[in-house]
């Protein structure tokens, strides 16, 4: 197989395992953080063979320092005023 395809598979595998590991965070946030880590490490000149592992470590470290999201409180919907007609 092409080495680009293999690298992509490794990156996807690491991303999915990171989502499963950090289940207290929304999956979209984890994937976005991992994508940013991949981009940052690639820009820094990380070798392709080490890229999935290093990016996973960076993303995990960043996500662990974030506060765990709390469930949103129930929204309070105020009672609407009656509409009065102007005579």
N, C-alpha and C positions, 0 to 999 in steps of 0.2 A: 504494500500500500504506500501511497504517497505520504511523506513525512508531515506535510501540512494537515492532512486528514487525521493522522495519528495524534498530532499535537492538539487539534481541535477536540478529539474524543477525550483526551486526558484532561483538558481544561473543563469540558462539560461534566466529566465524572467528578472532578474536584469540586466544582460549583455545586452539584447536587448533594454531595456528601456534606458540604459546608451548610447548606440549607437544612439538611436533616439534623446536623449537630447543633445548630443554633436555632432551635425551633421557637425560642421566645421572641425572636424578631420576625417581622414580616418577610416572606420569601423574596419579594421584590427589592426590599432594602438590602438583603444579603447579596442578591445577584448583582445589584448595582454597585455595591461596595467591592465585590470581587472583580467586576469588570474594570473599575477604576484602579484596583491594585494591579491587574494584568497590564493595563495601559501604562501605569507608572513604572512598573518593573521592566517592561519592554523598552520604554524610553530611557531607562537607566542603563540599558545594555545587558540585561539578564539573558543568559543562554537559554535556548528553546527547551533543552532537556530539563532545566531547573525551574522554568517559568511556572508551571502549575503548582508546584510545591511552595515556592517562595511567595507567589501571589496569594495562595491560600493562607499562609502564615500571617502575611500583612493584613489581609482582610479580617481574619479571625481576631487579631490583636485590636484592630480598630473597632470592630463590632463589640468586643468584650468590654471596651472602655465606655461604650455608650450605655446610657441608662436603659433598663428594660422597659419597654412601653407598657403603660398601664391601660386597662380597659377604659374607654371613653365613658364619662358619666352620661346618664340619660339626659337628653336635651329637655329643657323646660320650654314649653310653648306657651307664651302668654295668651291670655284670652283677648280676642280682638274686640275693639269697641264697636258699638252699633253705629251704622252710618245714618246721619241725620240729614234730612233734606232741608235745604235752605228755601224758605218760602218766599 
